[in-house]
Amino acid sequence: MIKQKTLQILLLILLLFISSHAFSLTTKQINKMLVKISNDLNSTLPKMIDSEIQLTSTWTLNKTLIYRGEFINYAADKITASTLREEMTPRLVNTFCTSPELKIYRDNDIKLSYIYFGKNSKHIVSIDISKKQC
């Protein structure tokens, strides 16, 4: 359903907007950085990630960067939440836990959240990734 390329594109978009910071940031600095990343990303959205998913918005909350993706060809009731979670979680966790570019996130307890919706804007599943999964 969702190709590895989709994950790579999402992470590439994220990494393009990460600026250089010290490894130990205050919560205020982290939240400020995440707001900038989110604002920069949002200025380029909506954007097709692949032939099925459109990244429509991002926002931040409590040291979490949240992505909202929408399946453009499928209503929420046509996609099984458990299957999508099973397919995506290992990939997202692996990338989060092993990518050198995401070390600053792991070091500062920054979480990523991916929220998927169907073309009818109904929620399918949310997948949260944190260093606890590493």
TAGI-V741988 format. One line per field, one symbol per residue. phi: phi as a letter, one per 40 degrees, with the letter a starting at -180 (. if undefined). burial: I if it has 9 or more other C-alpha atoms within 8 Angstrom, else O. Layout:
phi=???
burial=???
This chain:
phi=.bcdcccccdccddccbcccaccbbcdcccccccccdccccccbbcaccacbbbcbababafgbcbbbbbccbbcdccbcdcccccccddcccdcdcbcdccdccccbfcbbbbbbbcccgccbabbbbacccc
burial=OOOOOIIOIIOOIIOOIOOOOOOOIOOOOIIOIIIOIIIIIIOOIIOIIOOIIIIIIIIIOOIIIIIIIIIIOIIIOOIOOOOIIOIIIOIIIIOIIOOOOIIOIIIIIIIIIIIIIIIOIIIIIIIOIIIOOO
